[in-house]
Amino acid sequence: MKSVITLSLVCTVGLMAAQVELEPITVEAQAGTEMIKDVSGEDIKSADLGEALFKQSPSVSLIRRSGIANDIRVRGQKKDNISVTIDGAKIYGACPNRMDPPISHILTNNVDFIEINEGPFNVEDFGVLSADIKVHTIKPEKKVAGEINIGMGSFGYKKAALNVSGGTDTVRFLLSTSTESGEQYKDGNGDDFAGQIDRNIKAGLVSPMAQYQDKYKDLDAFSKKTLMAKMFWDITDNQELKLSYTANRSDDILYPSSKMDALYDDSDIYNVEYTAKDLGKYSKELYMQAYQSEVEHPMSTKYRKMGATSYMTHSLTTKTQGGKIKNSFDMKNHTFTMGMDYSLRNWDGGYYKNDNPLPATKFHSIWDVDTTNTAFFVEDSIHMGKFILDLGLRYDTTDIDSANPTQPSNTYDELNGYMLGTYHADSTTKYFAGIGKSSRVPDAKELYWIGSMGNMIGTPDLKNIVNYEFDLGIEKQYENTTLKAKVFYSQLKDYIAYNASNVNMMGASVNAYENVDATLYGFDLSGTYVATESLYFDYGMAYQRGTKDRPLTGQSGTDMPDIPPFKVNASVNYEYDESLQFKTEVIASDTWDAIDDENGEQKIDAYAVLNLSATKRFTKGFELTVGVDNLFDSTYAVSNTYKDLILLSTPGNNVMLMNEAGRYLYANLKYSF
């Protein structure tokens, strides 16, 4: 470890400051990376980024919780098993019930493009177990330019967004703001959120006390406002400073399949990035970053019948401060990158009754927990003719400390790494194969969470999860066709699973999280076919399966949870002329019948949904998009009911399943200047 620290310091401190003119740099994505481009231009139906990724990528499945702020899975993994960064900054949600997942703290209208990197092939970021999602937001331009978007849709949806940028050759600015709101959507049966709860009450799946009070039954599903400000400063020809601030303010977000709704959800992200290029022989690029993200999230039974006379509120906050420094240089046919990564996350929360705090000694849910990570990493990209070998190594040390004196501290040390080989057979064919090891530590919820009845839900002695994975793939371009295919095999050591059988004499969960080894494998296939100059097709499909090596304590099943069935995304795109385009899209899924039913999952029927849209560009910068999702008003669900989330239920394994929206009409008018 000492040698790694010394080498990192030598490469960072021993730099020669040279003034040179920068050449344009093109960054090639790592083999197997999925690029989701032009998110702000394509996904204008809603600002929910999770839903946009579900529609665009077959590898992404949606975890539906509300009309907005929905979570995602990638390759059957969710929560901290996938890493999310926004312009390199880490952000976590404050809610242990995942009402405010990381992907929800940036909206589609502020996103430029997204990288989805599946597998353990990232050593620069903390906690990349099975995949990482890198969100890149829109950038300021020198020329004064901007967009105004006005959108509306079924179920009272309204959105307005504005971004404007401009500057000089040296300094550029960007300001983006938006507001949106929506009523409770109705599913294919015509039931809104309250109606879905009623249907489950009649079926005996949900207690009548979970229904909204009459005065709140028609409450809007959400309202949200955002602000993003940026400044890019070219200090010299080879030095750049980037400053950014993002704010999200959401109010009264309804979560009908949960016991509580969010009174508000506020987040702030501060980010500073500095880049210096061509400083000398041993510094092709020096990069430094510092960031801070904060989230405040109170959720409450205030709107439900159970809270009519006395309501409970679970209020939580989380703050993450972090930084990174890395330096890259070339030596013969090698490109080395060395650096240090640091983050400190604080997570704190407690229970309130009628807005009065309950005694902290008994009702502090997550007790001021600090997770401190320090890591050193090194990468080498070796170019050998048509073959490129990428190597990475990362050493992590992580301390997790609770302010509760009865809860033990935990320390985790891990050495992770990968080898990824890419063979460019010719200009149109690329083969790649990789093997790697990655890990992530338990979070404060899994270790220390205390329930509202004082029961210890967390398991304080959990081990960290380790992923050993092999990936194999091909990317091929034909004259009119592109093809990308990947297969993977993953062995998860000490996977953190939820055990619903661990309950006390009062029926409350205790030590509900358990380590178990597991196996996960699957494939995905995607591509494009250009039939004519006006007609082209996009397609994608993904399949995963997973099993635990043994049943959890007190159980008999071995099916892994959260493994969605075979999914297909396909679209037909037709350009009538340069100003008029049409799109027909199908999203379909097989029956979800490989389930972890002992821990709350249930069989979900197969579905196929047809979406239509058309875009017309007018003169003077105007563009109109109209569309309809779920044309045939189907009733279907995409998200299962694994009990690691607290969802509405009755004793036993009966859990409320939430349906997707029925037929949804929308229109968006954009003005570019």
N, C-alpha and C positions, 0 to 999 in steps of 0.2 A: 504493500500500500504506500510505503514511504517513497518508493521509486516512482510511482504514478504521480504522487503529489509534486515531487521535485521536477519531473519532466513537464508537468502542466505549468508550473510556475516559470520554468525556463522558457517555454514557448510563449508565455504570455508577457513576461516582463522583458525578456531580451529581444524586443522588437525595434526596428529602425524606422523612424518616421520619414517616409518618402512622399513627395508630392508628385503624383502622376495622374494622367487623365484616364478615367474609367472607360473600359470597353463595355458594350452591352453584354449582359450575362444571361444565358438561357439555362434554367435549371431543369434537368431531365428527371422525371419521377422515377423512383425505384421500381424495378421490375415487379409486376403484380399489383402495383398501386392503382386504385380506382379513383379517377378524377371526375368530380361532379362540378361542371363548369356553369358559369352564368346563372347562378342561383337567383340573384336579385332580379334578373330579367325573365327567367322562365317560371318561377314559382310565385305567381302573384295572386293565387286564389286565397292564400292565408299566409300570415307571417310566421306560422309554426314550423320551425326548421325540422323537427322530428318527422312531421307528416310529409314534408317535402322530400326528405331522404328516403322514406318508405316508398314513395311513388317513383323515385328515380333509380334506386339501387335494389337489385334482387337480394343482396346479402343483408339488407337492413329490414328488420321487422319492427312494427310499432307496438308500444305498450300504451294503450289508450286509457287515459285517466279523466280527461275533460275536453272542452272545446279547444284548448290551447295548452302549452307546456307539457307535451307528451314525451315520454321517454322512448328509447330505442334499444334494440338488441343488434349485435353484429355477430354472425356465426354462432348463434345460440348463447352469446355471452352478454351480460348487461352490468349495470352499476359500475363499481370500480374495476371490474375486469376489462373494461375498455377505457382508454384515456382520452379525454377531450381537452384540447387547447384552443384558445381563441387568439389568433396572432401570437402564438407561442405562450400565452399566459394560461396557467391552470386556474380553473374555477370549479368549485364544488357547490352542490345544493345544500341548504341547511336542513331540509326536511328528511327525517329518517324513513318516511314513507314515500319518498321519491316523487313528491308533488312538484318539485322545482329542480329537475335534473339539469346537469351542466349544459346540455344542448339547448335548453330553453332560454338561456340568458343572452342569446344573440338571435336576431330575427332575420328572415330571408331577405328583406329589403336592404340589409346592410352587408350581405355576404357576397363576395366576389366568386370564390370557388372553394371546394372542399376536397381534401385528400383523405381517402379511406385506406389505411395500411393494415392489412390483415396479417396476423402472425406476430412472432416475437422478434421482429427485425428493426427495432428502434431502441437504441441505448441512450439516446439524448434526453428522454423524458421519463419521469417517475411513474411507475406502476403500469407499464404497458404489458399487460398479461397476454391478451389474445388479439387485440387490435388497438389502433389509435386513430382518432379522427382529428385532423388539423383543419380548423376553420380559418380561412383567410378573408378578411373583410375588405370592402371597397377602399380604394386609395385616392388621395387628392391628386388632381391634375393641375398643370400650370395654366392651361386655358380655362377661363371662366365657363363653367358648364354645370348642368344639374338636371334633375328630374323631379316631376311632380306626379304622384300616383293617387288616384281616387278610385277606391274599389267598394263594391257592395255585393251581397249575396243573400241566399236564402237564410231563414232563421235570424233575420235582423242583423246580419253581419255588415259592418261598416269599417272602412280603413282609409286613412289619408297619410301619405308619406311625402317627405321632401328631402332631397339632398342637393347640396350645391358645393362646388369646389372651385378653386382658382388660386393664383399667386404669381410668383415671379420665377426667374430662372433658378433662384436660390431657395425661396421659401414657398411652400404650398399649403393650403388649408382646406379642410373639408368639414362640413356641418351636415348632419343627417338627423331628422326627427320624424317620429310617426306616432299615430294614435289609432287604436282599433278597439272594437267591442263586438260582442255577439250574444244573441239570445241562446237559450237552451236549444240545441238542435234536436230534430225528431228523427227517429230511426225509420226503417222501412215499414214498421207497423203503425207509424204515426204517433209514437210515444216520445215525449220530451224527457228530460232527465227525471222529473217527478213521476212521469208516466212509467218509465222503466222501473223505478223503485216500486210503484204500485203493482206492476205486473209480478215482480218478485215476491212482494208481500202476499199476494193472492196464491202464489205457488208454494208458499211456506218456506221460502229461502231466506227471507229477510224479516226482521222484527218491524212491526208498525211504527215503533219509536224512531226508526231511521228515516222516516219520511220528512220532507220539508214542512214546516209550519205553514198554515194557509197564507199568512201574510208574506211569506218568502217563496211560495211555489212558482211564482212568475218572475223571480229575480233573474237578471241577465246572467249568462254563464261566465262572463269575464269582461274586463276592460283593461287596456294596457297602453302605456305611453313609453316611448324610448327617446334617447338622445345619444348621439355619438359625435364626438369632436376629435379632429386630428390635425397635427401640424408635422410636416416633413421639412427638414432643414438640411440642405446640402452645405455643410460647413466649409468644406473644400472640395476639390474635384474627386477626392477619394474617401471622404468622410461624410456620413449621413446620420442625422439624429431624428428619431421618430417619437412623437408624443401622442398618446391617445387616451380618451376617457369615454366610457360607455355606461349609460344609466338605464335601468329598466324599472318601471313602476307599474305594478299590476294590482288590481283591487277586486275583491269579491269573486274569487275563482271557485266555481262549484266543481266538486268531485263526487258525483252521485254514487259511485260504487264504493266509496270510502265512508267512514263514520264522521269525518270532519271535512270542512271546507276551509280554504285559505282566506283569511280576512284581508291580507295583502301579501305581496311578494316583491321585495325591493332588492335590487342588486346594483353594485358599482364596481367597475373594472378600470384600474389605472395601469398604464403600460408605458414603459420607456425602453427604446431600443437604440443602440449605437452600433454602427458598422464602419469599419475602416478597411480598405482594400489595398493590396500591393504595398505593404509597409516595408517589405524586405524579403530576403531569400527565404526566411522561415515564417513568413506571414502573408499568405495569399489573401486571407480574409480573417479579420478579428471581429467577433460579434459579442456584444454584452447586452444583457436585458435585466430589467428589474420590474416587478409588477406587484399589484395588490388587488385582490378581489374580495368583496364583502357581500353577504346575503343575509337578509332578515326575513323570517317567514313564520308568522303565527297562524295556526290552524285551529278551528273551533267547532264545537257542536251547536253554536249559537243559533243557526238557522233551522235546526232539526227539532222534531217534537221532543226528543230526549233532552233538549236544552231549553225548553219553553220556560221553565221556572228556575232552573239552575244549570248553567252551561260550563263546560270545561274548555280550556284553551291550552294548547301545547305550543309554546313560543320558543323558537330556536334562532340562533345566529351562527354564522361561520365566517371566518376571515382567513384568507390564504395570502401569505407574503412569500415571494420567491425571487430567484435570480439565476442567471446562467451566464457563463463566460466560456467561449470556445474559440479556438484558433486553428486554422487550416493552412497547409502548405504542401507544395509538390516536391517530390524527390524522385528523380528518374521516372519510373512508371507508376509511382505510388502517389496517392493523395491522402495525407494524414489529417485527421481532425481530432483534437484533444480538448477536453474541457471539464468544467465543474458545474454541477446542478444542485440547487438548494431550494428547499421549500419548508415553510412552517404553517401548518393548518391548525387553527383553534376552532373547536366545536363546542357549543354550550347551549343548554336548553332546560326548560322546566315547565311544570304544570301550574295552571291557574284555575281557580273556581270563581266565576263571576268577576273576573279581572283581578282577583286578589291572589297573590302567590301562595301556594301551599308550602308547608315546611320543607325547606331544602334538604334536610337530612333524610327525608323519605321520598320526596317527590321531585327530585332533580333528575331529569331523564338522562341527559348526557352532561356529565359534571365537568365542565371546563377542561376539555381534553385537548392536549397539544400533540400533534404528530409532526415530528421534526425529521426531515430526510436530508442527508448529505451524500452526494455521489460524485464519482470521478469516472469519466468515460474516454475511450479512445476508439477511433475508427480508421480503417485503411481501405481505400479503393484501389485495387491493383489492375491495371490495364495490360492485357497480354494479347494483342491483336484483336481477334474477334471475341475473346473471352474476357469478362470482367469478374473479378472476385472481390466481393465486399465483406469485410470482417468488422465485427464490433465487440467491445467488451465494456462492461459497466459494473462498478462495485458500489453497492448501496449499504449505508448504515442508517437505520430508522429507529427512533425512540418514540414511544407512545406513552404519555403520562396523563393520568387523571388527577384532578384536584381532590377527589374523594379518597380519604386516607385508607378506606377499606378495600380499594381496588388496586391491584398490583400494576406496576409499570411493566412495559414489554419492550424488548430490544430485538431487532431483526437485522441480521447481516447476510448479504447475498451477493454472489458473483454471477452475473448473467452475460450472455453473449450470443453471437450468431455467425454463421457463414452463409453467404448467398452468392451463388454463381449464376452468371447470365452469359449465354452464348448467342451472339448475333450471327446466325448462319448466313444470312444475306441481308440486304436492305429492307426486306419485308418480313423476316422471320426471326423471332427471338424465343429461345428456350431458357427457362430459369428453374433452379432448384435451391432450396435452402433448408438449413437445420438450425434450430436455436433453442435457447433456454431463457425464460423470462419469469418474473415473479411480481406479486403485489401483496402488501401487508393487509391484515384485517383492519377495518375502519372502527371508529369509536362506537358505532351502533352495534356491530357484531361482537365487540369486546365487552362494552360497559353499559349498554342500554338498560335503563330501569323503567318498567311499565308503570302505568298510572295507579296500579294497586300496590306498588312497591316491590313487585316481583322482578328479579334479575333476569331479563330476557337475554342479555349478552352472555358470552362464554369467555371469561377473561384469559384463558390459557390457549387460545387458538394459535395454530401455526400459520405461517404465511403460505400462500398458494404458489406452486411452482409449475410452470408449463414447459414441457419438452415437446417440440413440434417439428414436423417435417412437411414442407410445401413443395409442390411440383407444378409447373405450368408452361403454357405456350401463348405467345402473342403473334398473330399472323395477319398480314395484309395481302389481299388479293386485288385484282383490278377494280372490282366493285364491292368488295366485302372485307370486313374486318372481323377477327375472331380472337377472343381471349378465353382461355380455359385454365382452371386451377383446381387442384385437389389438395387436401391437407389431412394430416393425421396428428392428433394431439393427445398426449398423456398428461393429465392434470394430477399432480401430487398434492394431497391435502386441500382439495377443493372445499370451499366453505359452503355447506349446504344447510338449509333450514329444516329442522326436525319438528314437525307439528305434534309429535307424540310426547315431547317433553313438556309436561304440564304439572302443576302442583295440585294439592287437594281442592283448591278453589277453581280449578280449570284454567288457570292463567299460565302462560308460557314461561318456562324457566330454562336457562342455558340452552336456548333454542338453536344455536348454531353449532355445527359439528364438522370436523375435518373428515374427508373421505376421498380416496383416490378414484379417478374417473378417466374414461376414454371418450374422446370426441373426434369425429371425422366427417368429411363431406366434400362437396365440390360446388363450383359455380361456373357458369358459362354465359358469355355475353358477346355482343357484336352488332354490326350494322350492315345492311345490304342496300346498295344504291341501285334501284331498278332503272330509273331514267333520270334526266336532269331535274325533273319535278317531283319524283316519287322515291322515298327511301323508307326503310324499315329499321327499327331498333328492337333488340330483344335481350332478355337476360333471365337467368333462372338460377336457383340456389337450393341446395339440399344439405341437411346436417342430421346426424344421429349421435346420441351420446348415452353411455351407461355408466353407472357407478360400479366400482369393482366389488362392492359388497352393499347389502342393505344398510340403511341407517339404524341406529340403536332402537330396538323395539319395532322395527318395520320389516317388510319382506320384499318390497319392490326395488328394482335397480335402474329403472328408467331415469335419465337425467331430467331435471326441470328446465323450462325455458327453451326447449329445442323445438323451434317452429317447423311445420311441415314444408314439403316441396312448394316453392313459390315461383311464379312466372310474372315478369313485367314485359310487355310487348306494346309497340306502337307503330302506327302507320302515319307518315308525314307527307303531306302533299302541298307543294308550292304552286299555286295557280299562276302567280307572277311574283315579282320582287316585293310587291306590297300586300299580298294576300296569302296566308298559309292556313292549312287545316291540320288538325291532329286527332287521331283516334287511338285511344289507349285502353289496354286491358290489363288489369291486375287480378291474378288468380292464385288460389292456394288449394292444396290437397286437404283432405280431412286431417285434423289434428287428433290422432288417436294414440300416439306414443307419449304417454303422459305420466307424471308423478302424482297419481291420484291420492296417495296417502298424505301428501302435503298440499292438497287443495286444488290441483289442476283437474280439468274436466275435458271431456271430448268436445271438439268444436267442429261443426260441419264445414265441408269444403265450400268455396265461394268463387265467383268470377264477377268482376265489376267492370262495366264499360263507361269510359269517360270520353267526352268530346269537347274540342275547343277550336276556336278560329281567331286569327289575329289579322287585323287590317291596319296598315300604315298609311297615314294621310300626309299631305304636305305640311310644311312648317312645324315638324316635330311631333305631331300627334299620332298616338297608336291606341287602338281599341282591341281588347281581348274579351271575348264572351265564351262561356263554356257551361257544361253540365257534367257533374260527377255522379256516378251511380245512376245512370240513365234509367234503368228499369226499376229503381226504387227497391232494391233488394234489402232484405234484413240479414245481417251477417255480423260476425265479430272477428277481430284479428288478434285480440289480446287475451291471454289465459289468466288463471287466477291462482298462481303460486302464492302460498301463504307467507312468504317473506315480506309481502305487502299486506297491510291490515286492510281488508276489504269487508264489505257487509256480508254477514253470514249468520247462520243459526248453529246450534250445537251439532257437531259432526263435521262432515266435509262439504256441506252445501255452501257455496260462495256465489255471490252475484256476478254474473257475466255481463259486461257492458257492450251494447251494440254500437256499431258505427252509424254515421249519419245516413239518412235516406237520400232521395234525389236532391241534389244541391245545384242550384243555378247561380252563376256569378258573372260579373262584368268588371273590367278594370280599364280606366282611361289613363294613359300616360302621356305626359308632355315633356319632351327633352329639349333643352336649350343650351 
